[in-house]
Amino acid sequence: MFGKPSRTGRALQYLALTGYLIFLGFPLIWLLSTAFKPPRELVRLHPTLIPSDPTVQNFVQAFTEQELGRAALNSLQVSLASAVLTVLVAMPASYALARFRSKLGTAALGWVLLSQLFPFVLLIIPIFLVLRQIGLANTHAGLVLIYVVWALPFALWMLQGFVRNIPRELEEAASVDGASRVQVLRRVVFPLLAPGLVATALFSFISAWNEFFFALVLIKTPELATLPVALARFVGIEGTARLGPLAAGSLLATLPSLIFFAFMQRRLSSGSLAGAVKG
């Protein structure tokens, strides 16, 4: 019905894609440039992209003054725990929502999505009071609990869409061959659900890694602070930021997310037929 795009159309597509990539990548490139600039270059009236006198002193200050290594380890622990727990909870719940449809399930899913509209400021005080009552305030366990609850609505909505795309005939064929419900889930459904599980884990990890507001309010001990809270300390009381160490710390803070995404994205497309073969 539609013919092949002409050379001009294809060139415009590539041009638009290149412009979009530049738009997305320029802030990271500028962050990289700022991280290696000495203080003199940071206050120039006409800044340059390439530092004329590059230095690693900003990275040294970022690690020695705010203990970014410990903060990064705290963020890594909290983010990994949040991602794993979110996947473990969302996996069976999304299957139930997708396969056992009812008015109650539809209403529950609608309420779960509606809860995402509540502003953080409205929820932070009751959340803090509840965590303090159960002894989880100022702990990583309490922070993980909040992140899991906050990520679950989107995870449920996304995963149940993946489950609905899995043909019921595969499950029925496995049942006819004598597989139990648990075996059907383990050998057929979950392998086919692998791309959705990876996407859910990515979303949960990156959300927890970048989250700032809950960590700022709930964590009071400096040794337990996460990376976004530690980076905020480079901004003074009057709003003046130490751009060099802040850029260096922010650049290092982006690396785990990029590495985690690069490691997991290869598995987004894998496993799409593994369940059918095993079944």
Secondary structure, DSSP 8 states (H G I E B T S, - for coil): ------HHHHHHHHHHHHHHHHHHHHHHHHHHHHHT--HHHHT-SS--SS-SS--SHHHHHHHHHH-HHHHHHHHHHHHHHHHHHHHHHHHHHHHHHHHS--HHHHHHHHHHHHGGGS-HHHHHHHHHHHHHHTT-TTSHHHHHHHHHHHHHHHHHHHHHHHHHTS-HHHHHHHHHTT--HHHHIIIIIHHHTHHHHHHHHHHHHHHHHH--HHHHHH---GGG--HHHHHHTTB-TTS-B-HHHHHHHHHHHHHHHHHHHHHHHTTSSTTTTHHHHH-
